[in-house]
Amino acid sequence: MTAVFILLPLLLPAVLAFIARRKAAKRTIITLLSAELVLVVAACFCRGTLFIPFLSEMQFALSVDGLGRIFSVLFAVMFLLAGVFGFEYLHERMEEYYFFYLLTLTAMLGLCYAGNLLTFYLFYEAMTLLSFPLVLHEGTEASRRAAMKYLGYSLFGAALALFGFFVIYPATDGAVFAPRGSLHGQANPLLLGAAVAMIVGFGGKAGMIPLHDWLPTAHPEAPAPASAVLSGVITKGGVLGILRTVYYLFGAETLRGTWVQQTGLILALVTVFVGSMLAYKEKILKKRLAYSTVSQVSYVVFGLMLMNTAGFAGAILQAIFHSVAKVCLFLCAGAFICKTGKTRVEQLEGIGRSMPLPLFCFAVTGLSLIGIPPFAGFVSKWYLAEGSFQAFPGVGWVGAAVLLVSALLTAGYLLPPVSHGFFPGEEFEFERIDCGPCIRVPLCALAAAALLLGLFPGQLLGWLSGLAAGLM
């Protein structure tokens, strides 16, 4: 299949967005989002690179590699499920919401298919600008402040990445993404400084300290389906930026053992711990889940900065499993808000009696996020710990210990809502609340995925091992 076919999954959401702008018909949007998933899967079989002239010596480059295949399918599935959920959650301005929602999907897929840094950066900026109205959707003063904070942090991080772009572009052949790096082992101080700037800049979108503070502000103000994709999908845009920087521009061999690797590891571990502590103390459910994302996505950054096969495999698995779990958790929180108006953790006592299915799905994906076997999160955290010991035989236990403490804190902030929700006491009075299929189907699909991916990770691990072998 030729590279021109890559344009189809990029164009369909954009066309669908303008259809939704006139009338957000549920059946039409769900059908076309399903067709989009089919196109994304078909695009995985594309070969070659599509070049589109831009300015004088610069070109857009679109191609599908192993990394793009994994993340494009993940993004399409998550957007489909969160999009279905939105039809029962949203009641006002649906046309406007789905217009920007679908355009954001186009930008996310563009990140997956970008063949060089210029293409990636333009889609990265588009992702920020198109997702900004999703945070702003409620139109309240709080949502406006949250949206502006999200925009400010995102643009500052993008400016750091742009600085790196200016520095490395002359040293490469068009900053093309190439396995093991296109800088061919160059490692002078200026280039290493550019690498750190890009890691920190892209890390801001991934919720890594010091540019993490937009998440706990933006997530509670955005509609729950938007919070789900912000946390489960859009943060992976930052992860993709770090991935492309470390493994496809500089190369793991170039950065391994340098102060760039040490800085990335320290920032990631600090973020893992601090995010977990802040989530443990937070009482507003969506804000607690946002702090959880700060912590859990930095597991991915930690694995990438280990720069070995086990760490890389653990990082990609964590990115996938976190998307599944966190989208489900935010949609569960949205179901509670939509049906009961309850937003605080202490208000959820007995919610499992009136809404057993959403809380059950919350429990399943919460166990995955903690890393309890046989759920998916256990597999990724195992490989991250293994990668830590392989990379630093003498002090690898430090990374593993931070991950373990974070897992215990994760249990401390995710399990109490489940126990109090299902077991409020014998005299608790409740009324059963029904959820429609637009809530039930996405939640059940995501909870099932969290279990099945943990029970049968072999095929996915095989793909990742082959991908890692070509990058190290």
Residue, then its C-alpha position, 0 to 999 in steps of 0.5 A: m500500500t503506497a504512502v499516499f494512503i496515509l492521507l485518508p485517516l488524516l482527512l476523514p476526521a477533518v471532514l467529519a468535524f465539519i459535518a459535526r459542526r452542522k449537526a452532531a448526529k450520534r449515529t453518523i459520528i460513531t459510524l465514521l469514527s469506527a470507519e476511521l479506526v478501520l482506516v488507521v489499521a489499514a494505514c499500518f500496512c503503508r510503505g514508503t514516505l510521502f513528501i510534501p514541499f514546504l517553504s524552500e528547503m523544508q518538507f512535510a514527511l508522512s510515513v508509518d513506522g512501528l512506533g506510529r502503528i502502535f500509537s495511531v491505533l491506540f489513539a483511534v480506539m481511545f477517541l472512539l470510546a471517549g467519543v461514544f461516551g460524550f453523547e450521554y454526558l454532553h447536553e449543550r454545544m455538542e456540535e462545537y465540542y465534536f468539531f474540535y474533538l475530531l480535529t484534535l484526533t487529526a492532529m494526534l494521528g499527524l504526530c504518529y505519522a510524522g516522518n521528520l521534526l518539522t512535521f511533528y512540531l507543526f502537528y504538535e502545535a495544532m494538537t495544543l490549539l485544537s484541544f484548547p477549546l475542549v478545556l474551555h468548553e464549559g464556558t465558566e470563569a474557572s474553565r477559562r482560567a484553566a484553558m489559558k493555563y493549559l495553553g500557556y504551559s503548552l506553548f512554553g514547552a513547545a518553545l523549548a522544543l522549537f529551540g532544540f529544533f533550531v539547534i539540531y536542524p543544521a546538524t541533520d539532513g532535515a531532522v528526519f526521524a531515523p532509527r538510532g538517530s539522525l545526528h550520527g553520534q554527534a554529542n557536543p555541549l550545545l546539542l546535548g543542551a538542545a536535547v534537554a530542552m526538547i525533553v523538558g519541553f515535550g515532557g510538559k505535555a506529558g505532565m513531567i515536572p517542572l511543567h506539570d501544573w496544567l493537568p490538575t487545573a485543566h482536567p477538573e474544568a473540562p468535560a469528562p470525555a475531554s478529560a479522558v483524552l487529555s489524560g489518556v491520549i494527549t499526554k502521549g503526544g509529549v511522550l511521542g516527542i520524547l521518544r522521537t527526540v531520544y531514539y530517532l534524532f539523537g539516538a540512545e547510544t549517543l545519550r546513554g551515560t550523559w548528563v542528558q540521561q541523568t537529568g531525564l531520569i531524575l526529573a521522571l522519578v521526582t515526578v513519579f513520587v510527587g504526583s503520587m503524593l499529591a494525588y493521595k492528598e487530593k479530595i476532588l476525584k477528577k483532580r486526584l486522577a489528574y495528579s495520578t496522570v502526572s505520576q503515571v506518565s512519568y513512569v513512561v519517561f523513566g523507562l525511555m530514559l533508561m535506554n535499554t530494551a527492557g526499559f523501552a518495552g516497559a515504557i511503551l507498555q505503560a503508555i498503552f496500559h495507562s491510556v486504557a486505564k486512565v480513559c476508563l477512570f475519567l469516564c467512570a468519574g464522568a458517569f458519577i458526575c453526569k448521573t449524580g453530580k458528585t465530584r468529591v471522593e467522600q461523596l461517593e460512599g455507597i455509589g457502588r450500590s446505585m451505580p455498580l457497573p461504573l464503580f466495578c470498571f473503576a476498580v478493575t482499571g484502578l487495579s491495573l494502574i496500581g500494578i496488581p497481577p493479572f491486570a495490564g499495569f503489572v506487566s509494564k511495571w515489571y519491565l520498568a523495574e527490570g530495566s532499572f536494574q539492567a541499566f544501573p546494576g549498583v543503584g537500580w534499586v532506587g528506581a525500582a523503590v520509587l516505583l514501588v512506593s508510587a504503587l503503594l500510594t496509588a493503591g492508597y488513593l484509588l482503592p478507598p473510593v472503591s471500598h467505600g462505594f461498594f461497602p457503605g454499611e448495612e443501613f445505607e439507603f440507595e436508589r439504582i441509577d441506570c446508565g445508557p449504552c453510551i456509558r456502559v459499552p466504553l467502560c466495559a470495553l476498557a475494563a476488559a482490555a485492562l484484564l486481557l492485555g495483562l493476561f495475554p501480553g505476549q504478542l505485544l511484547g514480541w512487537l516491542s522487542g523487535l522495535a527496541a532491537g532496531l533502536m538500541 
